[in-house]
Amino acid sequence: GTLVAAAALALALAALLWLARSPWFAIRSIQVEGDLLRITAETLRVNAAPRLSGNFFSADLARARAAFEAVPWVRRATVRRVWPDRLVVHIDEHRAAALWQGDERDDRLVNLQGEVFSANVGDVEDEALPAFSGPEGSAAPVLAMYRRLLPVLHEREMEVEQLHQSTRGSWRVLLDSGATLELGRGS
């Protein structure tokens, strides 16, 4: 009796494994959700779909998320399965707040969260983006300083063209009028 039960269990397990790898459960569609401005759902599918593997049961969702997040302008992706043959992907896009000139690369931007990301700068319609620079990892504090300066400068009808934080923590602000502000590192 024990041998028959073990054989039946092994047979059931083999049948489940065969079904899990079966082409009957192939992922047939990818539904993209989110507020997309810079990228299209088709661009996401074309760039990420070749990196996906497996079927409905065996697809690695972490690997699928990484494939979608590798597409330029994608900040975060959330991937989930929907029975019987679909993946639903929710995309959070980067929103550019400034150009980043921290090193020799000129294709980097700063998003509204203060994160530096790589993208085609030509995709940015807003030509009035300020240029930020500073030591590695300083994009968030530079964005915070920019947000502190905005109300004060807008009262005087001035715009920031460049904002730089030195390695010592002092600030240099180039205004649209050509004037330069030198600020210390105090509060």
Order of alpha helices (4+ residues) and beta strands (2+ residues): alpha-beta-alpha-alpha-beta-beta-beta-beta-beta-beta-alpha-beta-beta-beta
